[in-house]
């Protein structure tokens, strides 16, 4: 416990982690990190909608490709597997260090303008979920140094080994401000979801978090470098347990506090979308699809009402205890030969630090059903 802590660490006295873990250390002058998730969904599988869907993907990729090199973010690309969005949605996550570069890029994006340029856009939705996190209010954790995604892609930070891991409350301990801030949940009426959920389709919805201590988490799994035996062990045993835990969060919103939570498969983001596919006889495919070259990597990403909600599930609920114990059993089984990597990043957001924008999106998308948003017809 350091001298300036009001609230002591939860780490047990004499605690020694059973395995190595690393966290990111940011430069002293880096007080903020900026993150934006962008998504494109389609509302049906008709050929015209598929064409508009591909057109939207290309437009989003063009925006990314034309960003000035000095302002370009670190980018990863995904497709939706399950969660608060439509099947087969395509997403990007972008990270910036520089505040001015972040604001310039977001201003250049203009979702409504992009939507209005799409031919036959009515069955396609676009969305943007973004936030600015104070580095004193975020924490990271990595199980290895051979694969460091997410915030670790940004220059200037470095991974450092730490001992604030493998005990309940470790994530909170890794957040610098936790020494003098309990990240309290506001009154129920402040965090109450909207009584009337907006239609979403045909609307432009926008807003921000109206209370302090909204939580964002991205938690990743990477098994591209695993042996066939270890890969099979993860896919047949640990991954189903993980997905069962996520389904509990989705099916029990009042207890879990989860909102805008998506389970994603990582895609290679350095390749532009493929042209429309052709059938065997050379004619256009009536249901064109973007080319998808996926790695053995997934992420769960989204928001929780408060850190206490996330901690309660992690510490007490059988669905997370099964994930936790399964991960330990996997590590013990493969020992020093283990190549399966896990990691996460958690940010505690002050009021107004997160912004949400949905253009023609279905009401199950993101936080539409869980936060109060302004509504405007398109």
C-alpha positions in Angstrom: 0.0 0.0 0.0 1.5 3.3 -1.1 1.3 6.4 1.1 -1.2 8.3 -1.0 -3.8 5.5 -1.0 -7.0 6.1 1.0 -8.4 2.7 0.2 -6.0 -0.2 0.6 -5.1 -2.8 -2.0 -7.2 -5.9 -2.0 -4.0 -8.0 -2.6 -3.5 -10.5 0.2 -0.4 -10.0 2.3 2.5 -12.1 0.9 0.5 -12.9 -2.3 2.6 -14.5 -5.1 0.8 -15.0 -8.4 0.9 -18.5 -9.8 1.9 -17.2 -13.2 3.4 -14.2 -14.8 1.3 -11.3 -15.9 2.0 -7.9 -17.6 0.3 -4.5 -17.7 0.9 -1.4 -19.8 2.8 1.5 -18.4 2.1 4.8 -20.1 4.4 7.8 -20.4 3.9 10.4 -17.6 2.7 12.9 -20.1 0.0 10.6 -21.5 -3.1 11.4 -19.5 -5.7 10.3 -21.9 -6.4 7.5 -24.5 -9.1 7.8 -27.1 -11.1 4.8 -28.5 -13.8 4.5 -31.1 -15.8 1.4 -32.2 -17.5 1.7 -35.6 -20.0 -0.8 -36.9 -22.1 -1.6 -40.0 -25.1 -3.9 -39.8 -27.6 -5.1 -42.3 -31.3 -5.8 -41.5 -31.9 -8.6 -44.0 -30.1 -10.9 -46.5 -31.6 -9.6 -49.8 -29.2 -8.9 -52.6 -29.8 -5.2 -52.6 -29.1 -5.0 -48.9 -25.9 -7.1 -49.4 -24.8 -4.6 -52.0 -25.5 -1.6 -49.7 -23.7 -3.5 -46.9 -20.6 -3.9 -49.0 -20.8 -0.3 -50.2 -20.9 0.8 -46.5 -17.9 -1.3 -45.6 -15.9 0.2 -48.5 -16.9 3.7 -47.5 -15.8 3.1 -43.9 -12.5 1.6 -45.1 -11.9 4.5 -47.4 -12.3 6.9 -44.5 -9.7 4.9 -42.6 -7.3 4.7 -45.5 -7.4 8.4 -46.2 -6.7 9.6 -42.7 -3.5 11.6 -42.6 -0.5 9.5 -41.6 0.2 11.7 -38.7 -3.3 11.2 -37.3 -3.9 7.6 -38.2 -5.1 5.4 -35.3 -4.2 1.8 -34.4 -7.0 -0.2 -36.0 -8.4 -3.7 -35.7 -11.3 -5.2 -37.6 -13.9 -7.7 -36.5 -17.2 -9.5 -37.4 -19.9 -10.1 -34.9 -20.4 -13.6 -33.5 -23.0 -12.9 -30.9 -24.4 -10.1 -28.7 -25.9 -6.6 -28.9 -26.0 -6.2 -32.7 -27.2 -7.9 -35.9 -25.7 -11.1 -37.2 -22.7 -10.7 -39.5 -22.1 -7.1 -38.6 -18.6 -5.8 -39.3 -16.8 -3.6 -36.8 -13.6 -1.7 -36.4 -11.9 -0.4 -33.2 -9.6 2.6 -33.4 -7.2 3.9 -30.8 -5.6 7.3 -30.7 -3.0 8.9 -28.3 -3.4 12.5 -29.6 -6.6 14.3 -28.7 -6.5 16.7 -31.7 -6.0 13.8 -34.2 -8.9 11.9 -32.6 -11.2 14.9 -32.8 -10.2 15.6 -36.4 -10.8 12.0 -37.5 -14.2 11.8 -35.9 -15.2 15.1 -37.4 -14.2 13.8 -40.9 -16.2 10.6 -40.4 -19.8 12.2 -40.3 -21.9 9.0 -40.1 -25.1 10.7 -41.4 -23.3 12.0 -44.5 -21.8 8.5 -45.1 -25.3 6.9 -44.7 -26.9 9.4 -47.2 -24.3 8.5 -49.8 -25.2 4.8 -49.8 -27.5 3.6 -52.5 -30.6 2.0 -51.1 -29.5 2.4 -47.5 -32.7 1.7 -45.7 -31.8 -1.9 -44.6 -28.3 -0.9 -43.4 -27.4 0.7 -40.1 -24.2 2.5 -39.1 -23.0 3.2 -35.6 -20.2 4.8 -33.6 -19.4 4.2 -29.9 -16.4 6.2 -28.7 -14.9 7.4 -25.4 -11.9 9.1 -23.9 -10.4 7.3 -20.9 -8.0 8.9 -18.3 -5.0 6.7 -18.0 -5.3 7.0 -14.2 -8.8 5.3 -14.6 -7.9 2.3 -16.8 -6.1 -1.0 -16.3 -4.7 -3.7 -18.6 -3.6 -7.3 -18.1 -1.7 -9.6 -20.5 -0.8 -13.3 -20.1 2.2 -13.1 -22.5 4.5 -10.8 -24.3 4.4 -12.5 -27.7 1.0 -11.1 -28.6 0.0 -7.6 -27.4 -3.2 -6.2 -29.1 -5.6 -3.4 -28.3 -4.1 -0.4 -26.4 -0.7 -2.1 -26.6 -0.6 -1.3 -30.4 -0.1 2.4 -29.5 3.4 3.7 -29.4 5.1 5.0 -26.3 3.7 2.5 -23.7 5.5 -0.6 -22.5 4.4 -3.8 -20.9 5.8 -4.3 -17.3 5.5 -7.4 -15.2 3.3 -7.0 -12.1 1.9 -8.9 -9.1 -1.6 -7.4 -9.0 -3.2 -10.5 -10.4 -4.8 -13.8 -9.5 -6.9 -12.6 -6.6 -10.4 -11.0 -6.3 -10.2 -7.3 -6.6 -6.9 -7.3 -8.7 -8.5 -5.5 -11.6 -9.6 -2.6 -9.3 -6.1 -2.6 -7.7 -4.5 -2.0 -11.1 -6.5 1.2 -11.7 -4.4 4.0 -10.2 -7.3 6.1 -9.1 -8.8 3.2 -7.1 -6.6 4.3 -4.2 -8.8 7.3 -3.6 -12.0 6.6 -5.6 -14.5 3.7 -5.1 -16.2 4.5 -8.5 -19.6 4.5 -6.8 -22.8 3.8 -8.7 -25.2 6.8 -8.9 -28.9 6.7 -7.9 -31.2 4.2 -9.6 -33.2 6.9 -11.3 -30.0 8.3 -13.0 -29.1 4.9 -14.5 -32.6 3.7 -15.3 -33.0 2.5 -19.0 -35.4 4.4 -21.2 -39.1 3.6 -20.6 -39.8 3.8 -24.3 -37.1 2.2 -26.4 -36.6 4.1 -29.7 -37.4 2.4 -33.0 -33.9 3.1 -34.2 -34.7 2.3 -37.8 -35.3 5.6 -39.7 -33.8 7.5 -36.8 -30.5 9.2 -35.9 -29.9 8.5 -32.2 -27.1 10.2 -30.2 -26.1 10.9 -26.6 -23.5 10.3 -23.9 -23.2 8.7 -20.5 -25.1 10.9 -18.1 -23.4 9.5 -15.0 -19.9 8.8 -13.7 -18.2 5.4 -13.7 -19.6 3.8 -16.7 -17.3 0.9 -17.5 -15.9 -0.3 -20.8 -14.2 -3.6 -21.1 -12.5 -5.4 -24.0 -11.3 -9.0 -23.2 -9.4 -11.0 -25.7 -8.5 -14.6 -26.5 -5.7 -15.5 -29.0 -4.9 -19.1 -29.9 -3.3 -18.7 -33.4 0.1 -19.9 -32.2 -1.2 -22.9 -30.2 -0.4 -26.5 -31.1 -3.2 -28.5 -32.6 -3.7 -30.2 -29.2 -3.9 -27.0 -27.3 -6.1 -25.3 -29.9 -8.5 -28.2 -29.7 -8.5 -28.0 -25.9 -9.5 -24.4 -26.0 -12.1 -24.7 -28.7 -13.9 -27.7 -27.2 -13.6 -26.9 -23.5 -12.8 -23.3 -22.5 -14.4 -21.4 -25.4 -17.9 -22.9 -24.8 -17.6 -22.0 -21.1 -16.7 -18.4 -22.1 -19.7 -18.2 -24.4 -22.0 -19.6 -21.7 -20.8 -16.8 -19.3 -21.5 -14.2 -21.9 -25.0 -15.5 -22.5 -25.7 -15.2 -18.8 -24.7 -11.5 -19.0 -27.0 -11.0 -22.0 -29.9 -12.8 -20.4 -29.7 -11.2 -17.0 -29.3 -7.5 -17.7 -30.7 -6.2 -14.4 -28.3 -8.2 -12.4 -25.3 -8.1 -14.7 -25.4 -4.4 -15.8 -24.1 -5.4 -19.3 -25.0 -3.2 -22.2 -23.7 -2.9 -25.8 -21.7 -6.2 -25.2 -20.6 -8.0 -28.3 -18.6 -11.2 -28.9 -16.3 -10.6 -31.9 -14.1 -12.6 -34.2 -11.0 -10.7 -35.2 -10.3 -10.2 -38.9 -7.2 -9.1 -40.7 -7.8 -5.4 -40.9 -5.0 -4.5 -43.3 -6.9 -5.9 -46.3 -9.5 -3.8 -48.1 -12.9 -5.4 -48.6 -13.0 -7.7 -51.6 -15.0 -6.8 -54.8 -18.4 -8.3 -55.2 -18.1 -12.1 -55.4 -19.0 -13.8 -58.7 -20.8 -17.1 -59.3 -19.1 -20.0 -61.1 -20.4 -18.7 -64.5 -19.0 -15.2 -63.9 -22.3 -13.6 -63.2 -22.6 -11.4 -60.1 -23.5 -13.4 -57.0 -27.0 -12.3 -55.8 -25.8 -12.4 -52.2 -22.3 -11.0 -52.2 -20.1 -11.2 -49.1 -17.0 -9.4 -48.0 -13.9 -11.6 -48.0 -13.3 -12.8 -44.5 -9.9 -14.0 -43.5 -10.1 -14.6 -39.7 -7.5 -15.3 -37.2 -7.9 -17.6 -34.2 -8.7 -14.6 -32.1 -11.9 -13.3 -30.4 -12.8 -10.4 -28.2 -15.7 -9.6 -25.9 -16.2 -5.8 -25.9 -18.8 -3.6 -24.4 -20.1 -1.6 -21.4 -21.2 -2.2 -17.8 -23.2 0.2 -15.6 -20.4 0.1 -13.0 -17.3 -1.7 -12.0 -19.1 -3.3 -9.0 -21.5 -5.0 -11.5 -18.6 -6.5 -13.4 -16.8 -7.5 -10.1 -19.9 -9.2 -8.7 -20.3 -11.4 -11.8 -16.5 -12.2 -11.8 -16.3 -13.1 -8.2 -19.6 -14.7 -7.4 -21.4 -16.1 -10.4 -20.9 -19.8 -11.4 -20.7 -18.8 -15.1 -17.6 -16.7 -14.5 -16.1 -19.0 -11.9 -16.2 -21.7 -14.5 -14.3 -19.5 -17.0 -11.7 -18.6 -14.3 -11.2 -22.2 -13.1 -11.1 -23.5 -16.7 -8.4 -21.0 -17.6 -6.3 -22.1 -14.6 -6.8 -25.7 -15.5 -5.8 -25.0 -19.1 -2.6 -23.2 -18.0 -1.7 -26.1 -15.7 -2.3 -28.7 -18.4 0.0 -27.0 -20.9 2.5 -25.4 -18.6 5.5 -23.7 -20.1 4.4 -24.9 -23.6 1.1 -23.0 -23.4 0.6 -20.6 -26.3 -3.0 -19.6 -25.5 -3.1 -15.9 -24.7 -5.7 -13.8 -22.8 -5.7 -10.1 -22.1 -8.1 -7.3 -21.3 -8.4 -3.6 -20.9 -10.9 -1.8 -18.6 -11.7 1.9 -18.5 -13.8 3.7 -15.8 -15.5 6.6 -17.6 -16.5 10.0 -16.1 -19.8 11.6 -17.1 -19.8 12.7 -20.7 -16.6 10.9 -21.7 -18.5 8.3 -23.8 -20.5 9.2 -26.9 -22.9 7.1 -28.8 -24.3 7.5 -32.3 -26.7 5.2 -34.2 -27.9 5.8 -37.8 -30.8 3.6 -38.9 -29.9 0.8 -36.4 -32.2 -1.8 -35.0 -33.1 -1.2 -31.3 -31.0 -4.2 -30.1 -27.9 -2.5 -31.2 -25.3 -1.3 -28.7 -26.7 0.8 -25.8 -29.9 1.9 -27.5 -32.1 -0.1 -25.1 -30.0 0.9 -22.0 -29.1 4.6 -22.1 -31.2 7.7 -22.7 -30.5 9.0 -26.3 -31.7 11.9 -28.3 -33.8 11.0 -31.3 -34.1 12.6 -34.7 -35.8 11.3 -37.8 -33.6 10.7 -40.8 
